[in-house]
Amino acid sequence: MHGSQRSWAAAFHRYLFNPAGLGYLTLVSAVWLWTAVDALLVDRVDTGLAGIWGFLVTAPTSLMFVQLEGPMLWGGVVFAAVFQAMLFGIAYCGTEFRREI
């Protein structure tokens, strides 16, 4: 059982911490940072709609959590970002790049 726990942790690390997974998480973080700056520092009437970009960049998984409220909503967005980063990481690690001469 201890070996299987190690294999899950190793798989999680392999699929999340690669260029595709980290690139996606960087993109999501940048969008949420831009959204927060836009909502807090820019005085416009339509700044309330800036938050939609955070959901769009983590869609379609985050759209399952739109009906939740409070911390569950934000937890759902974080889960969606990590889940989709894992999917990108699996696709990245599963692709073999062969250079043919």
C-alpha positions in Angstrom: 0.0 0.0 0.0 2.8 2.4 0.7 4.2 1.8 -2.8 0.9 2.7 -4.4 0.7 5.9 -2.4 4.1 6.8 -3.7 3.1 6.0 -7.2 0.1 8.3 -7.0 2.2 11.1 -5.6 4.8 10.5 -8.3 2.2 10.5 -11.1 0.6 13.7 -9.6 4.0 15.4 -9.6 4.9 14.2 -13.1 1.7 15.3 -14.7 1.3 18.6 -12.9 4.9 19.9 -12.8 5.8 19.8 -16.5 5.9 22.7 -19.0 2.3 22.2 -20.1 0.7 22.0 -16.6 2.8 24.8 -15.2 2.2 26.9 -18.3 -1.5 26.5 -17.9 -1.4 27.3 -14.2 0.6 30.4 -15.0 -1.9 31.5 -17.5 -4.8 31.0 -15.1 -2.9 32.9 -12.3 -2.2 35.8 -14.7 -5.8 36.0 -15.7 -7.0 36.0 -12.1 -4.4 38.6 -11.1 -5.5 40.8 -14.1 -9.1 40.4 -13.0 -8.4 41.4 -9.4 -6.4 44.4 -10.5 -9.1 45.4 -12.9 -11.9 45.0 -10.3 -10.0 46.8 -7.5 -8.2 49.6 -9.2 -10.2 50.6 -12.2 -13.3 52.6 -11.6 -15.8 51.6 -14.3 -19.4 50.5 -14.2 -18.7 47.2 -16.0 -15.8 45.9 -13.7 -18.2 43.4 -12.2 -18.0 41.4 -15.4 -14.2 41.1 -15.3 -14.5 38.0 -13.1 -16.0 36.0 -16.0 -12.6 35.7 -17.5 -11.4 33.6 -14.6 -14.2 31.1 -15.2 -13.7 31.1 -19.0 -10.0 30.3 -18.7 -10.8 27.3 -16.5 -13.9 26.2 -18.4 -15.5 23.7 -18.9 -14.6 22.2 -15.5 -15.2 25.4 -13.6 -18.7 25.8 -15.0 -19.8 22.9 -12.9 -19.2 25.0 -9.8 -20.9 28.3 -10.9 -24.0 27.5 -8.9 -22.1 27.2 -5.6 -21.6 30.2 -3.2 -18.7 31.5 -1.2 -15.6 29.4 -0.5 -17.1 26.4 -2.4 -17.2 28.5 -5.6 -13.5 29.5 -5.3 -12.5 26.0 -4.3 -14.3 24.7 -7.4 -12.3 27.2 -9.6 -9.0 26.1 -8.0 -10.0 22.4 -8.5 -10.9 23.1 -12.1 -7.5 24.8 -12.7 -5.5 21.9 -11.1 -7.6 19.3 -12.8 -7.2 20.8 -16.3 -3.5 21.4 -15.7 -3.2 17.7 -14.9 -5.0 16.9 -18.2 -2.6 19.1 -20.1 0.3 17.4 -18.3 -1.0 13.9 -19.2 -1.3 15.0 -22.8 2.2 16.5 -22.7 3.8 13.4 -21.1 1.9 11.0 -23.3 3.1 12.6 -26.5 6.3 11.4 -27.9 8.4 13.8 -29.9 10.5 12.0 -32.5 12.9 13.8 -34.7 13.3 12.1 -38.0 16.3 12.9 -40.1 
